[in-house]
């Protein structure tokens, strides 16, 4: 065993909490926690004190693999399991996370981020067929009646939205297994922090590049509409240009969501206690905003579209709403943070 494991093992065999051991050594509980998770190593003076408190030699604490003396302390004691450690930290208001759990969470978030990004893209793409069919019916009514174009386009739109909603619900169901990583204060097992930091650093450049490419795709998506408008093309080509714009915006948004979600998953595991508590307070204050905002936008979109039957133009509500929501959320979040800091 390494030193961190020995300290935890000896403390548990003495029946002490981290707080009680900290009192014996005249240090903070956080120091003991860092020693046991391998984040830091006690100085020589503390190692000598621990050898006296636990009744073992300093050599036992310092040398890896020296585990004979621990049997002399309590030969009848059972091997400490991950479950025992979890229960111990649970009493202290923390959730112990092993390397296996952390890796499983990151793998799930990687899968979910792609699916959620695709779901959002489906919502953006849902009106493409409708817009193209409407433009064809306007320029060539003898080829496609307007009523038929609307019926086909609206049907496809709702099918795509239904698929997106299904994706969102299944994603939420899978993510519930690891909800504690986002909601609770974590204590990472030995080696977890270093492993996650390495993965975070390895993905940092890829993530930033993907976000940049996503933004570029959204910006370039406007070009087809600008070109078609400047050339005064017939309605069919205008509809196709709008469809191409929405397709590129969907690709860009999907890429940004995937990269941002993966980067966020690293931060959630590595987040310290104070930041986690602070984030929970902010989320509690404004967690209602996305649901209320987008439910209202959806109601306005459907109401306007059905009343005016102007499906070929009503799609503009969504990009405007998305940009508006980002600005509104940032403003409200900043106000809430100022409020919480003032209350401190």
Protein Blocks (a to p, Z undefined) as FASTA:
>chain_A
ZZklmmmmmmmmnopafklmmmmnopafklmmmmmnomaccdfklmmmmmmmnopafklm
mpghiaklmmmmommbccddfklmmmmmmmnopacddfklmmmmmmmmmmmmmmmmmmmm
mmmmmmmmmmmmmmmmmmmmmlpcfklmmmmmmmmmmmmmmmmmmmmmmmmmmmmmmmmm
mmmccdddehklmmmmmmmmmmmmmmmmmmmmmmmmmmmmmmmmmmmmmnopafklmmmm
mmmmmmmmmmmmmmmmmmmmmmmmmmmmmpcfklmmmmmmmmmmmmmmmmmmmmmmmmmm
mmmmmmnopmklmmmmmmmmmmmmmmmmmmmmmmmmmmmmmmZZ
